[in-house]
Amino acid sequence: MHRRGVQCFPELASRSASSLRSIQTAEASSSRRHASFIPTRKPPPHSPDISLSALEALPKQLAATAVKKERKKGWRHDKAYAGETHRLTAVVKSTQNTARVPSIEKSKFFSEPQDDAWNLDLQQLEFRGKQRMLPGTLVEIRRNGVCSHGIVLFDIPVMGRWTVHSLQPSGEMWSHAEEDVMFAISSFIDQDLAERCGRVLLAETEGQIASRVRVLKRLRNFEMELERVYNTIVPSISDAYYKERASNADDWAQVSTAQVAKAVNSKTKDIDAMTMLAVHKFLFSRYKYFVAEPTNFLEKQTFWVRPWQHIQDMNAVDQMLAHQDSQLDAFFTKARAIIAASRERSLATWKDAPSMTPDNHFQFSEGDMTIIRFFRASLRTKRSIQQDPYIILQSRIMKRLNVYTGEVDDSMVHKFLMELGVLSPWEDLITRAELHERLGRPILMATMPSHAASIAPPPPDAIGADKTYSRDIVESIRHDFGTMPVYVIDDFGAEELDDGVSIEEIPSEPGNSWLHVHIADPTAVLPPSHPYSRQARTKLESYYFLDRSEPMLPATDLITRLSLNSGSSSDAPQNVLTFSAKVNEQGDIVDYKVRPGLVRNVTLLKYDVVDVELGFEQRFARYPFGAPSEPPSVNSTFISPAIREDLRAIHRVTRNVLAQRVRAGAFTYALDNVEMELKTKPLPTAPPNPARPLAFKGFPELVYKIRSFQDVESGARGLVAECMKTASRVASRFFADRGIPGIRRVVERPHSEVEGGYEALMATRDAEGFVDVYATMRLGLASAPARYVLTPEEHGALGIPAGEGYMRVTSPLRRFSDMVAHWQIKYALLHPEAPARMFSEEWLEVYAKDVSFREVGLKRAQAMQHEYWALQYLQRCMEERERTGGGYAMLDGLEARVSTLSVANIRKHCLQYSVFLPGLGLRATLGKVDSTALMHNIGDSVPVKLDTVRLGLKPQLTVVRR
């Protein structure tokens, strides 16, 4: 029964007629009156000017009064204990009626599908939800302005994610995502009692009804006590904003729920759950001052404290609107003229190269700058879990501006600021917002250990005047690989060459070979205390965006010399950290070594050259709007017989290792994705607060291409990737065998809502482990998110068993976690008998959590940036077609593959599906689906055409049936 219920739960109806009948009109409740007694109607008095804060207070008061009356009526029962039992029993039984209209709260909660901006593309399913809500957990859930409490009865995988089923105070069972949970108290009721409630949406037996009544009694008593605690603690934390805001008026600050809760009773070390939840609700309710962390809030329990300048600007705009300030009229007149000129200029320079100059025809006044800062500050990542303090003021301004039509949202605001000459048309909000979140604000993180605080301070003569190592501290144990060839295989234009591969046959052991993976060694010169190391700790990794790269380590001579083969033709040895695996014919790692090394004979090769030399299938990107040029010819004539033999031996070994992993359960999703290419770099960058509007001209040249994830895991790229995976397995074994604490990347095997689903998925794999992503969706497989732990647990997606583990060590020039592992390895090699390590378990645990949180955001930003530029490309195509009356016929002849079951968008009064467009390499929403239309199954192909493109902070493409 629960399967059918899960599929139908979003399809909610509007408010019931019965609830409407309970509202009596004035005519029905009063006696009739003769016309002669009706007084002459007077004109209504003039509405006084009212500020936003006062306007907000009125509906809150009305809502509070209504809620109190509704609760008073709804919870009324006999004083006797049996009276409450009878009433709650009736409530639970009423939900058994499948024709019963959902409660108003449920209808609003599910009125729009869950925020989708936090999901990555389909090939990165390992970041989706895991099962963590055990039966008996009390949860607070938030979505679409609704906040409710519930008790988790069960948690099952539905359409690729774990779906929580919680019993609500109304007696209803709500099926919602884990991402909706903002606060949780485990073991609120016994798991045994939760199990007796039944793993079904509707109670079916008297025992299940009785158990649910017991749960509702506990929940009701809890809510009454929570209200008492809340009212008690609010006075002690009412000034929290002024205590926690940043000292600089333009800076954000960060605070956790626990930090604010300490103000309730500073002498108490352990804060009880009730107090924490009350403080949590207080911070959520002060949305003007505290912004809930948009990702992983349940784990982080942190809020961003809004800058004081933002509050002042918000208040100033509020007062301008309340008092009909003349500055607004002046701004509207000026803005309309600027926007008109901007639109005319855009058409005139449509195909020109991007440029910008100050528009000397206009000057922004101080009042203009306040309004502009207000709008700019509103463009930040947000979710529907919290009210938006900007939206009412924005709507009032945009309505009076009277230039744009449609819903006022971040997409409209983004367009407004671009046409106002404040934001450039080529500035995407995705990566700029992510970097603002990541680097522009303080981060609650583990403190970087200095040598003074570390376990193993270096000898006094080891640190030079520039704070680098004055000598190689592991020189005495470096292994010299002599003239052994080292092959660095990478793309054209690769910026950081940090890995190379060697092969060594073992004449005495036919069938066995040593695979050596040599990794660049920045920790040979950088101690943990160096400023570059501390910078790397803050950034975590290098950022590779479409329009720019931001390296983790600065591009100084000191760092560039660390890249493999940086010496070009020089025979000078290069420091490396080498991970060696002895591999047999079955692909098993039968022995390993980890050593600091020296390499001298380095050869640079390109992926395309190796593909041709080894006879791999040539994989080219697809260009739906035309290729920029013919694929370049590949010349491999310079490959010597010795190099050719080594490459074939490396291929043989990595093929065996891959086959062994596939036998152990490894799998990879195969899906095409858009990959935009920007021909114009660098892009002109607008200053943050220009005193005059900027006259933007032209637009960057873009190349729209589609690549399969299979491309980067096959051929020469797959060969190198397999070498790096092998090195990561060797590193984890090294740490495990020596009892060294280190950070492993863990991904559990997916769970299926279909019996035998995982086994069915394994049966669909090809020889390299690739699976059809639509088969995964049809089987309802829920993949656990990647986690970072200190124990060698299973990496199910890679087929790596528990006990071995997987530890990233192959990119220390662009990942700080790899540098940490290198420091830890060197300390262990220099002090094999020492029980302590350079980085303690406590520090590593805090750091691992930080990596888990921030890595998802960075991957999301990188993936969404390509989607953003692709959607902007499509939007320009649609505008050009509308203007010229033709072209781009392919946009009307697309095929969509359905990736989810239908959900109801009650606000838009239609059904919608999530779909994938193979012809464009993009996700999209199939909208405007009539509820009477034939339902689609996952994987179905549907003929569609483009409908709308939405940019802003949450880019979205909508298609309709053709």
N, C-alpha and C positions, 0 to 999 in steps of 0.2 A: 504493500500500500504506500509506503513512504516514497518509493520510486516515482509513482504517479504524482504524488503530492509535491515532490521536489520540482518536477517538471512544470507544474502548474502554479507554484506559489507566487511568482511575480505577476501573474495575470489577475490583477485585483480590480474590483468594481468600485464605483463611486459611493458616496455616502448613502446609507440606507434610507428608504422612505420612512421606516419606523422612527429613526432618530429625528427626522424632520417633523414628523407628526407630533413629537413631544414638545415642539416649540409653538406656543399659542400666540396668535397675532393679537394686536390691540383691539381689532374689531370683534374678535370672538370673545375676549375676556371682559369687555365693557358693555353696559346696557345701551340701547339705542337712544338717541337724543334728537329732539325736534330742531329743525333748521334755525328757528328763531333764537335758540339758545347757543348756537355756534358763534363765537366771537369773530369779529372781522379780522381776517388774516393780516398780520403785519409783515413788512419785509424783514428778512433775516438780518440780524446784526452783522456788522463787518467782522470777519474772522481776524483775530489778532495775529500778529507775527509770532511764530513759534519756532524755536530752534530744534535741531534734530534730537538733542538729548531729551528735551521735553516731549517731543513727538513720540520718541521711543518709550517713554515712561507710561504714556496713556494706554497703548495696547497691552503692555505688560501687566498693568493693573487690572484691565478688563479680563485678560487671559487668566490671571491668578484667581480673580473672583469666580470666573466660570469653572475653572478646574476645581476649586474648593467646593462649589455647589455640586459639580458632577461627581466628585469623589464622595461627598457627603451622601448623595443619593445612591451612588453605586455600592458603597460599602455599608449601607445601613442594614442592620440585622438585629436580631434579638440579643439582649445582653447575655443570655445563656450561651455557653460554649457550643451547644447543639445548634443554636441559631446560625452561627457563623458557618458551621459545617454544612448545614442545609443550603445556605445561600451559595457557598463555593461549589458544592456538589452540583447545584443547578447551573452555575456558570460553566463548569467543565462539561456537563452533559449538553449544554446548548451548542458547544463547538462541534458536537458530533453531527449536527445538521450541515451537510455539504452545501446546502443552498444558502446558508447563513452569510450575510454580508460582513466582510471584515471590519474591524474597528477602524475608527478614523485615524488613529495613530499608525496602524499597520498600513493603511492605504497611503498615507503620506510617506512613511518610511520607504516603501517600495514604489513610490510614484515615478522615480527615475531609476534606471539601472545604476549599479554601483559605479563609483568613480573608476575610470579605466586608465587614467593617466599614469597609474603606478604599476601597470603590467608591462613587462618587456615584450619583445617580439616573440613569435611562436617558437623559434629555435632555442630560446633561452628559458625553457620551461622549468629548469632546475631552480629558478628563483621563486616559484609559485608556492602557495601555502602548504604547510605541513600540519599534521594532526597534533594539536597541543591542548585542546580544550577537553579535559577529561569530564566525564559525567559527574554532576554534583557541583560544578564550578558556578559561582555567581558572576554574571557578566553585566557590564554596562555597555550598551551599544548605541552608536550614533550614526545617523545618515539623514540627509535631506531635512535638517532642522529638527529631527525627532531624537529624543534621548529616552531610553527605556532600560529597565532592569529585567533580567531573566535568569533562569537556572538551566544550565546545559544538561540535556538528557542524553543526547548522543551526537556524534560527529562522524559524517560519512563523506567519501569522495563523490563529487558530482561535477561532471564536465571539466575534469582536470584540476579541481581545487577542493580542499576540504571544506565542507559546508556544515556549519554549526546549527543545531536544532535546539532552541531554548524555549522553555515554558515562560510565558509572559503573565503579568498580573491580570490581564483580561481572560486568562484561561486558554488563550490561543497558543499554538506552537508556531514560532517564527523560524524560517529557514534562511539563514543569512551567512555572509562570508566572515571568515576570521578577521579580515581587515576592518570590519565594523566594530570590533570589540576594542574599547578604549581602556577598560579597567577590569580586572578579574581577581576574584577571591577563590582560591582552590579549596576543595573539600568543604564548601559551605553546607552541603548536606551529604549524607553518606552515599557512596556510589551504589550501595545495595538498594537504597530508597529510589535513587534515580533510575536504576535498572527496572525496578518494579513499576515505574511509570510507563514503561513500554517504549520500544524503539519504533514508534509509529507516530504519525502526525495527529491522529484522532484516537482518544482513549477508546478501547474496544471492550474491556471487561470491567466488572465492578472493582476488581483489585487495582487496575490501572487508574480508575477514577478516584478511588480512595487515596491512592498514593499521591496523585497530583493535587488533591485537596490539601494534604499534609504539607506539600511543598509550597503551595500558595499561602498557607498560613504563616510559614516561616518567612516568606518573601514580604508579606504585608507587615509583619512585625519589624522586619529589618528596615523597611522604608520609613516607618514611623520613627524608629530610633535614629535613622540617618537624618531626618528632618530636624530632630531635636539637636543633634550634634552640630549640624550645619549652622543653625541659628545661634548656637553657643560660641562657635569659633570665629565667625565672620568678623566681629569687632576687633579681634586680635590680629587679623591679617588684612584688614581693609586698606592699609597703606602699603601693601606689598609692592605695588608698582614703583613707588617713589624710593623704596629701599633697593630694588633690584635693577632699576634702569641703569644704562651705561652713563658714565660721567660725561662723555662726549655726546652732545645732543643729536649727532648724526649717526651714532653707532647703535647697532643691535646688541643686546645682552642675552644671556641664556640662563634659565633657572629650572631646576627640577621640582617636581611636586614635593619631594621629601625635604628640600631646602626650605620651601615656604612653610611646610608643616612644622618645622622646628620652632617657628615663631609662636605656635600654639602653646608649647611647653618646652622651653629650651633645656630644661633639666632632664627630660626623658630621652634616653638614648634610643629606645625602640618605640617607633610610632605605630599605633594600632591601625588596622585596616580601615576601620570606620572613619577615623580622623583623616587618613590619607585620601579616602574617597570624597569626603566632604571638602577638603582643600582642592582636590582635583576638580570638583564641580564648581567651586568658587572661581578658579582660574579660567575654566571654560566659559563661565558666564561673563567674565570681564574681557570679552573678545576684542574690545577696542585697544586694550593694553597688552594682552597676552595672546600669542598666536601658537596654537598647538603644533608641534612638530609634524609635518605632513607625511612623513614616512616612518614606519615602525614605531608608532607612538606607544603601543602597548608595552614594548620592551624598553623604550627610552624614558617614557614618562617625563618629557621635558617640554618646556614652552620657550619660545623666543619672545623677548621683552621688546616691545616696539620702541623705536627711538623717540625721544622727546620732541624732536623736530617734526616728526610725522604727526604726533598728537597735536602740536600747535597748528600745523597746516590744516589738519582735519577740522579743528575747532574754528579756525579762521574762515574756511570755506563755508562751514555751517552757519556762521554769523553773517557772512555775505548774503547767503540765500535767505536767511530769516529776516534780514532788514532790507532786502531789495537793494543792495549796495550798488551804486552807480559803476563801480569798478567792473561788475559782472557785465553790464551792457557794453562797456568799452571793450572788454575782452571778447565778447561774442562778435562784435562788429569786426574787430581785428582778425579773429580766428577765421571767420567766413572768408575774408579776403585772402588770407594766407592759404587756406585750403583750396580755394578756387585756382589760385596761381600755381599751387603744387600739382593739381590735377592736370592743368594745361601743360605744364612743363614735363610731367611724366609722359604724356602722349607724344610730345614733340621730340623727346630724347629716348624713346622706348628701347631702341637697339644700341644706344651709345654705351661706352664704357662708364662705370660708376665714378662719380665725382661729387664734390660738394663745396659750396662757397657760402659765406654769410649773405643773407638777403638784406641789403641795406635799406630797403623800402620800409622795413618794420623794426620796431624796437619793443622788447618786452618790458612792461612796467613791473614794479615790485609786486603789485597785486596779481599781475599775469604770472609771475614766477611762483607765487604761492599756489595758484591753481595748477600750474604745470607740475610742481613738486608733488602736489596731492595726487594727481593722476599717475605720475611715474611710480610713486610709492605703492599704489594699488596693484601694480603688475608684479605680483609675486605668487609663487606656488601656494595653492590653497585647496582645501577639500570641503565637502558639504557637511563635515562633522561639526563645524563651527560657523556662526553667523559672520557675515562680511560687513564690517563697519563702513565700507566705502560705497556699497552698492546704491543705497538710497540717495546719497548726495550726488553720485555719478549720474544716476538716472535723471535727477532734477536738472542738472547742468546740461546733459546731452539733449534732453527734451527742449530746453530753451534755446540751445544752439541750433536745433532744427536743420541739421545737415545730413544726419544718418537715419536710416530706418531699421527696424528689427529690434531684437532683444539687446539690451545694454549688457555687455559682458566683456571679458578681457580681450576678446578678439576685436570688438569695436573700439575699445580704448586704445589698443595697440595701433590700429589703423588711424585713429584720430591723432595720436602723437606723431606718427610718421608723416601725415599730411600737414601737421602743424609745424614741421621742420625741427622737431626735437629728437626723434629717433630716426635713424637711417632705414630705408626700405630693405636693406640687406642685413640688418641686425636681428638675428633670431633671439628670441627670449629664452629658449630652452637652455643652451649652454651658459649664457650669461647669468641666468638665474641660478643654475647649479653652482657655478663658480662663486657667485655671491653668497650662496648658502655655505659653501665649503671653505672659502678662503677669507671672505670679507667679515666673518663673524668669529667670535671665540668658540672653541670646540671643547666639550667636556671629554678629556682624553687622559690616557696614562702619561705621566710625566716622563720625558726622555731622560734616561739615566746618564749622569755625567761620570767621568772617570773617578771623581771624588766619592761618588756614591755607589759605583759599580763594584762587583765582586773582585775583578781582576784589574787593578790599575797597572798601566804599562810601566816599564822601567823609566826612570827620570829622563834618560837621554833619548827616549823613543818619540817624544812629542817635540816638533820643531817650533820655530818662532811663528810660523803661519798656522799653527795648531794641527797640522797634518803629522802623520808618522814620519819621523826623520830617517827611519830605516825600516826595512821589511822585517817585521817581528817574527814571521814564520820562514825566514830565509833558510834556516838550518834544516827544515823538513820539506822543502820544495823538491818535487820530483821533476827532473829535466827530461822532457820527452824527445830531446835531440832533434833529429830531422824528420821525425814522424809527420806525415802530411796532416794538416788540419784544414777542413773545408768549412768555410763560412758561406752559407747559402741563404740568400735573402732577396727581397724585391728591389727593383730599380728605385733609387731615391730613399732607401732605408736610412734612418737617421741614427739609430743606435745599434751597432753590431756587437751584440754581447754574448754570442754563442757560436761555437764551432764544433765539428764532429771528426773523430778519427776512428779507423777500424784496425784491429790487430788480430790477425789469425794466430791460432795456437797449434803449431805443427804436431805437438805431442798429444793433442786432444782433438782429433778430427770431429768436425761438426760443432765445436765450441769456438766462440769468438769473443774478443773483448771489444765492447763498444764504449769509446771514450767521449764524453761530452764535456768540452772545455768552456768554462764560463768566465767572462770578464771579471776582474777582481778589484772593484773600487775600494773595498775594505782594506786593501794593501796600503792605501794612503790616507783613508778617512777613518779616524776613530769615531765612536759614537758621540763624542763631545764636540765634534767639529760643527761649525755653523751650517755647512752644507748638509750634514747628517740631520741636524735639527730641522732644517727646511724640508728635507725629504720626509721626515716624520709628520710634518704638518700636511704636506701635499699627498702623501701615501704612494702616489704613482704619477707617471707622466700622463698628460691629457692629449689625446689625438682627436682633434676636431676637424671638421671639413675646411674651415677657413684659417686654421692656425694650429700650432702644436705648442704645448707648454711643458717643457721637460721637468722631470722631478729634480734633477741635478742641473745646475746652471751650465751653460755651454761655454765654459772657460777652457783654457789650454790644459789645465790640470785634469779636467774631466774628459775632454775629447781624446787625450792620449790613452785613456783606459779602453777605448773601443778596440776590438780585435782588428789587427792589421792596420792600426792607425799609423804605423811606421812605414806603410807602403812597401817600397822595395828594400827597406832596411832589414838586415838580418839580426837586429837586436832582439833578444828574447822578450816575451811578454808574459806578465804574471797572469795566471788563471787559477781557478778552483775547479778541479776536474772530478767528475762523477763517472766512475767506470763500472760497467755491468758485464759479467761473463754470461753469455746467453747460449743455450743449447739449441739443437735443431727443432725442439718443440716450442721454443719461444720462452722458456722459463729462465728466470734470473737465478743462476746457481751460485754466484759469488759476486762480490762487489768490493770496490775501493773508493775512498774519498780522500783526495790529496790536494794540497796546494801544488801548483805545477808551473813549469816554464815551457812555452811553445815558441818555435822559431819559423817553421815552414807553413805559413798560412796562405791559402788560396781562396780568393773571392769568386763565388759562382752565383748566377742568377737562377731563380726558380725555372724560368722558361727554358734555359739552357739545359738544366738537369732533366726536365720533362722530355725534351727532344732526345737527349742522350740515352735515357733509360726506356724510351719508347712508351712513355705515359700518354694517355689520351689528352690531346690539347683541349683545354677548357677555356672558352672565351666568354666574356660578358655579353649580354644581349642589350641592344639599344633600341627600345620601342619607338623612339623619335628620331632615329638615324644615328649611325656611328660617326664620330668626329673624323676618323681616318681609318685606313686599312691597318689591321694588326701588324706590328713590326715583325720583320723577318728575324729569325733566331739563328745566330751563327755559333755552331759548336765545334767548328773545325780546329779550334785551339786546344781542345781537350786531348790530352796525351793518353796513350794506352794505359799508363799506370793510374792516372786519375779515373779513367773509365772503369778499370778493374775495381778500384776502391769504392766507387759509387755503386757498382753492382753488388759488391759485398755488403755495403751498408743497407742497400735496399733489401737484400735477402734476410738480413738479421731483423730489420724493423718489420718486415712482412710477417716473419715468424712470431715476433712479439705481439703484433696486432692480432694475429690469429688466436694466440693464447688468451688475450684479453676478451675477444669475442666469445670464445668458448666459456669464459668465466662470467659472461653476461653483459659485456660492454655494448652500448648502443648510442647512436647519434641521430638526431633529427635532420632530415633532408628537406629544405625549404628554400625557395628563391626569395631574395630580399633586395630592396632598392639600395643602390650605392651611388650616391651623387658625387660628382666631381666638379670642383670649382676651378675654372681656368684663370680667374682673376684673383691674384694674391699679391700683397695683402690688400684687404679692403679698407677704404677710408672709414675712419672711426669718428663718430660724433662726440664732442665733449659732453660731460654729464648734464650741465645746466647752462646752455648757451644764452647769452644776453639778447641775441637776435635769432630769428628763425634761420635755419640752414636751407639753402636751395639745393636739393638733391637732384642729380641728373643721372639718367641711364640706369643700368642694372648689370650685375655680374653675369658673365657667360657661364652657363651650367651645362654639364653633360649628364644625361639621365641614363643610367645603366642598371642592369639587374644581374646579380650574381647569386649562385647557389652556395649555401653553407658547405655543400659537398666539395666545392672548388677548393676551400681552404683546408680540407681534411683528406684530400686525395693528391696523388702525384707527388711532386717534389715537396710541396707544402706539407702533405701528410707524412712524408718521410721525416722531415725535420721535426714536425710536431710529435711524432712517435719517439724520436730521440729525446726530446725534452720531457715527455711523460716518463720515459725510462729513468732519466736523471732524477726526477722528482720522487720516483719510487725508491731509488737507491738512497737518496737523502733521508727519507722517512725511516728506512731500515737502519741507517747509521745512528739516527737519534734514538730509535727504540732499543737497539742492542746495547747502547751505552747509558740508557736511562737519562738522556738529555731532554729537558723540556723544549718543545718546538711546536710551531703552529701547523696543523694539517688542515687541508681542505676536504670536507666530508659532504657527500651527497648520498642519501639513502635511496634504496630501490623504490620505484614508483608503486603506489597502491592502486588497485582497480576496484570500481564499484561493480564490475562484472566478474563473476566467479571464473577463475582461470584466465583473467584478462592479461596478467603479466606474462604468463606462458604463451598466450596468443601473440603478444607483442614480440617476444623473442623469436617466434616462428616466422615473423615477417621480415627479419633482418637479411641484408645481403652479406656477401663475404667480408665487407669492411665494417659491418655493424650498422649501416644506415637503415632507418625505418621510415615508413610513411607517416607523416605527422597527423594526417586525417584518421588513420587507423588508431593512433594513440588517443585522439579525441573521442572516436566512437566507442572505444573501450573504457572511457571515463577514467583514464589513468591520472592520478594526482601525484605529481613529482614533488618531492621534498625540496626545500630551498638549500642552497649551498651554505654550509656552516664552517666556522673555523674553530677547531678544538685542539687540545694538547695531546690527545691520545690517538693512536693509529687506527682509526675506525674505517669502515667500508666507504669506498667511493663507487657506488653502484653503477653510475653512468659510464665509468671507465673500466669496470670489471676488475677493480682492485679490492682484494679482500681485507677484512678487518685483521689487524695484526701486522699488516704491511703498511698500509696508509699511503697518503699522497701529500707531498710537501713541496711547495713552490720555491725553487732556488735558481732558476735559469735566467732571470732578468733583473739583476741587481742594479743596472743602470736606469731602470724605469719602474721598479717596484721596491718599496722600502721593506716589505716583509722578507724579500730575498736577501737584502743586506743584513737584516737581523739574523737570519739563518746562517749567513756566512760568518758573522762575528761569533756566533755561538759555536760553530764548527771549529773555528781556529782556536778558541779558548779550550775546547775539549781536547784537541790534538796537542796543544802545548801543555795541558795539565790533565792528563788522562786519569790520574788518581784523585783529583779534587772532587769532593762531593757537590760543591756549589758551582753555579754557572754564571756567565756574564749577565744574562737576563733571567730574573726569577720567574717562577710559575705565576706568581700574583701579577706581576707586570704584564706578562704575556697574555693572561686571561683577559685583562682589561683591554689590552691592545687588540686582541682577536675580536672582541665584541665590536670595537670601533671599526675595524676593517670590514666586518660583516655588514654593518649598517651602511657605511659610506661607499662600499664597492657597488652595491645595488643601484644607488643614486647615480654614480658615475656611468655605469653601463647603460642605465636608462637614458641619461642625457646624450650619450654618444649615439645610441640607436635612434632616439627621437629627433636628433638634429638632422639626420639624413631624411627622416620622414618629413620634417618641417620644410626642408628645402625642396623635397619632391612635391609636396603639396603647394608650395609657392610657385613652383614651375607649372603645375597643373592649373593653378588659378590664373596665371598669366596666359596660358593657352586658351582657357575658357573666355577670358576677357578679350583676347585678340580675335577669337572666333566670333564673339558677339559683335565686336566692332566692325569686322570685315565681312561677316556673313558667311563664312565658310572655313574649311580646314579642320584638321585634327578629327577626322571622321572616326578614328579608332576609339575615341572617348565615348562614342555611342554604341560601340559593339564589343563590350567587355564581357568576360565570363567571371563569375564569382564562385568561390568554393565556400560553402557554409561551414563555420567553425564552432558554432554554439547552437543550442536550441533557442527557440524564440523567447523573448522576454517582452513584457508590456511596458511601454512608456506612456503612463497614464496622463502625464502632462500634455503630451502631444497626441493622445488618443489613437495610438496605433501600436502594432507589434513591430519589433525590430530584431535583426540578427547581426551577430558579428560574422564578417566574411573576410576572405582573403582574395586579392586580385592578382593571380599569377602574371597577367599581362603587364602589371605595373609594379609588382613586388611590394604591394602595400596592404595593410589592414584597412578595413572600411566598415561602415555600418550600413546594412541594408535596411532602409527606413521606409516609412509610409506603407507598411504592409497591413492590409485589411485583416481584421480578426477572423473574417469568414474565408480567407484565402487558404489554399492547400498548404499544409505545414511542410517545412523542409527538414530533412534529416542531415546530420553532420556528414560533410563530404559531398553533399549534393552540388551539382553545378547549376548555377542560375544565370540567365542572360540579364545583364544590367547595363546601365549607362550612368555617367557621372551626374550628380545632382547639385551638391554644394561642397565647398571647401571652406574650412574654418581654420584660421591661424591662431595667433595669440599663444597663451601658455599651454593650452591643451589642443594641439592640432588634431583635426578630425576630418575625415573624408566620408561623405554620405553618397550612397548610390541608390538607385531605384530600379525596379524591373523595367525592362524594355519590351 
